Amino acid sequence: MFLRHKGKWFNKQLQYQSKQLQVPGQHDQLSADLDDNLHILNSMYQDCFDVVFKTFLIGGQTKAVLIYIDGLSNIEEIDDHVLSPLMEETDGRVLVHGKC
């Protein structure tokens, strides 16, 4: 329920931003395509020097993007506790608390 509520809020933000930016062809909602979503988000935050987009592969296979605010986020904690575990290749096994 929390995620659904947050998704509605985010879609409202996208609608507001697209009206403010006047970007032609801008979507009102996120799509299932990561590259389309990145295009939308990059256009929304193109003038924000502190918004960082970090592309990586989950388990060496699935493309993903981490978006964070530089200066408000501890990049060492993000690297150690978010990116590193996600980027570990698990040979198809499920990774649970650092163990396959």
mmCIF file of the C-alpha atoms, coordinates in Angstrom:
data_MODEL
# 
_entry.id   MODEL 
# 
loop_
_atom_site.group_PDB 
_atom_site.id 
_atom_site.type_symbol 
_atom_site.label_atom_id 
_atom_site.label_alt_id 
_atom_site.label_comp_id 
_atom_site.label_asym_id 
_atom_site.label_entity_id 
_atom_site.label_seq_id 
_atom_site.pdbx_PDB_ins_code 
_atom_site.Cartn_x 
_atom_site.Cartn_y 
_atom_site.Cartn_z 
_atom_site.occupancy 
_atom_site.B_iso_or_equiv 
_atom_site.pdbx_formal_charge 
_atom_site.auth_seq_id 
_atom_site.auth_comp_id 
_atom_site.auth_asym_id 
_atom_site.auth_atom_id 
_atom_site.pdbx_PDB_model_num 
ATOM 1   C CA . MET A 1 1   ? 0.000  0.000   0.000   1.00 0.00 ? 1   MET A CA 1 
ATOM 2   C CA . PHE A 1 2   ? 2.834  2.385   0.822   1.00 0.00 ? 2   PHE A CA 1 
ATOM 3   C CA . LEU A 1 3   ? 4.437  1.838   -2.587  1.00 0.00 ? 3   LEU A CA 1 
ATOM 4   C CA . ARG A 1 4   ? 1.148  2.412   -4.401  1.00 0.00 ? 4   ARG A CA 1 
ATOM 5   C CA . HIS A 1 5   ? 0.591  5.651   -2.502  1.00 0.00 ? 5   HIS A CA 1 
ATOM 6   C CA . LYS A 1 6   ? 4.143  6.777   -3.236  1.00 0.00 ? 6   LYS A CA 1 
ATOM 7   C CA . GLY A 1 7   ? 3.668  5.906   -6.926  1.00 0.00 ? 7   GLY A CA 1 
ATOM 8   C CA . LYS A 1 8   ? 0.600  8.129   -7.105  1.00 0.00 ? 8   LYS A CA 1 
ATOM 9   C CA . TRP A 1 9   ? 2.549  10.976  -5.520  1.00 0.00 ? 9   TRP A CA 1 
ATOM 10  C CA . PHE A 1 10  ? 5.426  10.489  -7.954  1.00 0.00 ? 10  PHE A CA 1 
ATOM 11  C CA . ASN A 1 11  ? 3.095  10.454  -10.969 1.00 0.00 ? 11  ASN A CA 1 
ATOM 12  C CA . LYS A 1 12  ? 1.511  13.707  -9.739  1.00 0.00 ? 12  LYS A CA 1 
ATOM 13  C CA . GLN A 1 13  ? 5.016  15.190  -9.471  1.00 0.00 ? 13  GLN A CA 1 
ATOM 14  C CA . LEU A 1 14  ? 5.757  14.087  -13.043 1.00 0.00 ? 14  LEU A CA 1 
ATOM 15  C CA . GLN A 1 15  ? 2.545  15.712  -14.274 1.00 0.00 ? 15  GLN A CA 1 
ATOM 16  C CA . TYR A 1 16  ? 3.407  18.938  -12.460 1.00 0.00 ? 16  TYR A CA 1 
ATOM 17  C CA . GLN A 1 17  ? 7.004  18.919  -13.722 1.00 0.00 ? 17  GLN A CA 1 
ATOM 18  C CA . SER A 1 18  ? 5.978  18.204  -17.316 1.00 0.00 ? 18  SER A CA 1 
ATOM 19  C CA . LYS A 1 19  ? 3.623  21.202  -17.224 1.00 0.00 ? 19  LYS A CA 1 
ATOM 20  C CA . GLN A 1 20  ? 6.402  23.375  -15.787 1.00 0.00 ? 20  GLN A CA 1 
ATOM 21  C CA . LEU A 1 21  ? 9.085  22.190  -18.205 1.00 0.00 ? 21  LEU A CA 1 
ATOM 22  C CA . GLN A 1 22  ? 6.919  22.235  -21.334 1.00 0.00 ? 22  GLN A CA 1 
ATOM 23  C CA . VAL A 1 23  ? 8.915  19.326  -22.737 1.00 0.00 ? 23  VAL A CA 1 
ATOM 24  C CA . PRO A 1 24  ? 7.348  18.108  -25.992 1.00 0.00 ? 24  PRO A CA 1 
ATOM 25  C CA . GLY A 1 25  ? 6.257  14.486  -25.880 1.00 0.00 ? 25  GLY A CA 1 
ATOM 26  C CA . GLN A 1 26  ? 6.755  14.263  -22.118 1.00 0.00 ? 26  GLN A CA 1 
ATOM 27  C CA . HIS A 1 27  ? 4.957  11.339  -20.495 1.00 0.00 ? 27  HIS A CA 1 
ATOM 28  C CA . ASP A 1 28  ? 2.591  11.841  -17.584 1.00 0.00 ? 28  ASP A CA 1 
ATOM 29  C CA . GLN A 1 29  ? 3.493  8.512   -15.986 1.00 0.00 ? 29  GLN A CA 1 
ATOM 30  C CA . LEU A 1 30  ? 6.448  6.226   -15.729 1.00 0.00 ? 30  LEU A CA 1 
ATOM 31  C CA . SER A 1 31  ? 6.586  3.380   -18.197 1.00 0.00 ? 31  SER A CA 1 
ATOM 32  C CA . ALA A 1 32  ? 7.906  -0.176  -17.997 1.00 0.00 ? 32  ALA A CA 1 
ATOM 33  C CA . ASP A 1 33  ? 10.934 0.888   -20.071 1.00 0.00 ? 33  ASP A CA 1 
ATOM 34  C CA . LEU A 1 34  ? 13.897 2.058   -18.005 1.00 0.00 ? 34  LEU A CA 1 
ATOM 35  C CA . ASP A 1 35  ? 15.411 4.131   -20.823 1.00 0.00 ? 35  ASP A CA 1 
ATOM 36  C CA . ASP A 1 36  ? 12.136 6.012   -21.361 1.00 0.00 ? 36  ASP A CA 1 
ATOM 37  C CA . ASN A 1 37  ? 11.931 6.751   -17.652 1.00 0.00 ? 37  ASN A CA 1 
ATOM 38  C CA . LEU A 1 38  ? 15.534 7.919   -17.572 1.00 0.00 ? 38  LEU A CA 1 
ATOM 39  C CA . HIS A 1 39  ? 14.840 10.309  -20.426 1.00 0.00 ? 39  HIS A CA 1 
ATOM 40  C CA . ILE A 1 40  ? 11.903 11.775  -18.494 1.00 0.00 ? 40  ILE A CA 1 
ATOM 41  C CA . LEU A 1 41  ? 13.828 12.057  -15.232 1.00 0.00 ? 41  LEU A CA 1 
ATOM 42  C CA . ASN A 1 42  ? 16.939 13.492  -16.905 1.00 0.00 ? 42  ASN A CA 1 
ATOM 43  C CA . SER A 1 43  ? 14.830 16.182  -18.553 1.00 0.00 ? 43  SER A CA 1 
ATOM 44  C CA . MET A 1 44  ? 13.174 16.984  -15.207 1.00 0.00 ? 44  MET A CA 1 
ATOM 45  C CA . TYR A 1 45  ? 16.474 17.319  -13.370 1.00 0.00 ? 45  TYR A CA 1 
ATOM 46  C CA . GLN A 1 46  ? 18.752 18.586  -16.139 1.00 0.00 ? 46  GLN A CA 1 
ATOM 47  C CA . ASP A 1 47  ? 19.510 21.820  -14.267 1.00 0.00 ? 47  ASP A CA 1 
ATOM 48  C CA . CYS A 1 48  ? 20.016 20.141  -10.880 1.00 0.00 ? 48  CYS A CA 1 
ATOM 49  C CA . PHE A 1 49  ? 23.752 19.690  -10.454 1.00 0.00 ? 49  PHE A CA 1 
ATOM 50  C CA . ASP A 1 50  ? 23.286 17.652  -7.254  1.00 0.00 ? 50  ASP A CA 1 
ATOM 51  C CA . VAL A 1 51  ? 20.977 14.961  -8.684  1.00 0.00 ? 51  VAL A CA 1 
ATOM 52  C CA . VAL A 1 52  ? 23.133 11.957  -9.570  1.00 0.00 ? 52  VAL A CA 1 
ATOM 53  C CA . PHE A 1 53  ? 22.089 9.122   -11.902 1.00 0.00 ? 53  PHE A CA 1 
ATOM 54  C CA . LYS A 1 54  ? 24.225 5.999   -11.453 1.00 0.00 ? 54  LYS A CA 1 
ATOM 55  C CA . THR A 1 55  ? 23.622 3.170   -13.940 1.00 0.00 ? 55  THR A CA 1 
ATOM 56  C CA . PHE A 1 56  ? 24.645 -0.362  -12.963 1.00 0.00 ? 56  PHE A CA 1 
ATOM 57  C CA . LEU A 1 57  ? 23.758 -4.018  -13.535 1.00 0.00 ? 57  LEU A CA 1 
ATOM 58  C CA . ILE A 1 58  ? 21.922 -6.063  -10.912 1.00 0.00 ? 58  ILE A CA 1 
ATOM 59  C CA . GLY A 1 59  ? 23.615 -9.442  -10.680 1.00 0.00 ? 59  GLY A CA 1 
ATOM 60  C CA . GLY A 1 60  ? 25.559 -8.628  -13.813 1.00 0.00 ? 60  GLY A CA 1 
ATOM 61  C CA . GLN A 1 61  ? 22.422 -8.961  -15.939 1.00 0.00 ? 61  GLN A CA 1 
ATOM 62  C CA . THR A 1 62  ? 19.625 -6.479  -15.268 1.00 0.00 ? 62  THR A CA 1 
ATOM 63  C CA . LYS A 1 63  ? 20.139 -2.777  -16.027 1.00 0.00 ? 63  LYS A CA 1 
ATOM 64  C CA . ALA A 1 64  ? 19.196 -0.508  -13.142 1.00 0.00 ? 64  ALA A CA 1 
ATOM 65  C CA . VAL A 1 65  ? 19.677 3.094   -12.107 1.00 0.00 ? 65  VAL A CA 1 
ATOM 66  C CA . LEU A 1 66  ? 20.193 4.573   -8.679  1.00 0.00 ? 66  LEU A CA 1 
ATOM 67  C CA . ILE A 1 67  ? 19.206 8.223   -8.356  1.00 0.00 ? 67  ILE A CA 1 
ATOM 68  C CA . TYR A 1 68  ? 20.357 10.191  -5.338  1.00 0.00 ? 68  TYR A CA 1 
ATOM 69  C CA . ILE A 1 69  ? 21.072 13.733  -4.172  1.00 0.00 ? 69  ILE A CA 1 
ATOM 70  C CA . ASP A 1 70  ? 24.779 14.474  -3.854  1.00 0.00 ? 70  ASP A CA 1 
ATOM 71  C CA . GLY A 1 71  ? 25.551 16.039  -0.490  1.00 0.00 ? 71  GLY A CA 1 
ATOM 72  C CA . LEU A 1 72  ? 22.441 14.567  1.141   1.00 0.00 ? 72  LEU A CA 1 
ATOM 73  C CA . SER A 1 73  ? 23.490 10.972  0.595   1.00 0.00 ? 73  SER A CA 1 
ATOM 74  C CA . ASN A 1 74  ? 26.440 9.069   1.989   1.00 0.00 ? 74  ASN A CA 1 
ATOM 75  C CA . ILE A 1 75  ? 27.933 7.575   -1.170  1.00 0.00 ? 75  ILE A CA 1 
ATOM 76  C CA . GLU A 1 76  ? 30.148 5.167   0.808   1.00 0.00 ? 76  GLU A CA 1 
ATOM 77  C CA . GLU A 1 77  ? 27.056 3.717   2.525   1.00 0.00 ? 77  GLU A CA 1 
ATOM 78  C CA . ILE A 1 78  ? 25.240 3.529   -0.804  1.00 0.00 ? 78  ILE A CA 1 
ATOM 79  C CA . ASP A 1 79  ? 28.191 1.725   -2.415  1.00 0.00 ? 79  ASP A CA 1 
ATOM 80  C CA . ASP A 1 80  ? 28.672 -0.692  0.492   1.00 0.00 ? 80  ASP A CA 1 
ATOM 81  C CA . HIS A 1 81  ? 25.065 -1.457  1.399   1.00 0.00 ? 81  HIS A CA 1 
ATOM 82  C CA . VAL A 1 82  ? 23.078 -0.905  -1.790  1.00 0.00 ? 82  VAL A CA 1 
ATOM 83  C CA . LEU A 1 83  ? 25.177 -1.117  -4.947  1.00 0.00 ? 83  LEU A CA 1 
ATOM 84  C CA . SER A 1 84  ? 27.707 -3.795  -3.984  1.00 0.00 ? 84  SER A CA 1 
ATOM 85  C CA . PRO A 1 85  ? 25.112 -6.361  -2.843  1.00 0.00 ? 85  PRO A CA 1 
ATOM 86  C CA . LEU A 1 86  ? 22.948 -5.718  -5.902  1.00 0.00 ? 86  LEU A CA 1 
ATOM 87  C CA . MET A 1 87  ? 25.850 -5.960  -8.317  1.00 0.00 ? 87  MET A CA 1 
ATOM 88  C CA . GLU A 1 88  ? 27.108 -9.305  -6.986  1.00 0.00 ? 88  GLU A CA 1 
ATOM 89  C CA . GLU A 1 89  ? 26.712 -12.079 -9.513  1.00 0.00 ? 89  GLU A CA 1 
ATOM 90  C CA . THR A 1 90  ? 24.850 -14.979 -7.945  1.00 0.00 ? 90  THR A CA 1 
ATOM 91  C CA . ASP A 1 91  ? 24.789 -17.545 -10.801 1.00 0.00 ? 91  ASP A CA 1 
ATOM 92  C CA . GLY A 1 92  ? 20.976 -17.578 -10.724 1.00 0.00 ? 92  GLY A CA 1 
ATOM 93  C CA . ARG A 1 93  ? 20.795 -18.230 -6.982  1.00 0.00 ? 93  ARG A CA 1 
ATOM 94  C CA . VAL A 1 94  ? 18.935 -15.887 -4.663  1.00 0.00 ? 94  VAL A CA 1 
ATOM 95  C CA . LEU A 1 95  ? 21.185 -13.678 -2.570  1.00 0.00 ? 95  LEU A CA 1 
ATOM 96  C CA . VAL A 1 96  ? 20.056 -13.450 1.064   1.00 0.00 ? 96  VAL A CA 1 
ATOM 97  C CA . HIS A 1 97  ? 22.049 -11.279 3.478   1.00 0.00 ? 97  HIS A CA 1 
ATOM 98  C CA . GLY A 1 98  ? 25.241 -11.648 1.462   1.00 0.00 ? 98  GLY A CA 1 
ATOM 99  C CA . LYS A 1 99  ? 25.000 -15.448 1.123   1.00 0.00 ? 99  LYS A CA 1 
ATOM 100 C CA . CYS A 1 100 ? 23.696 -17.540 -1.770  1.00 0.00 ? 100 CYS A CA 1 
# 
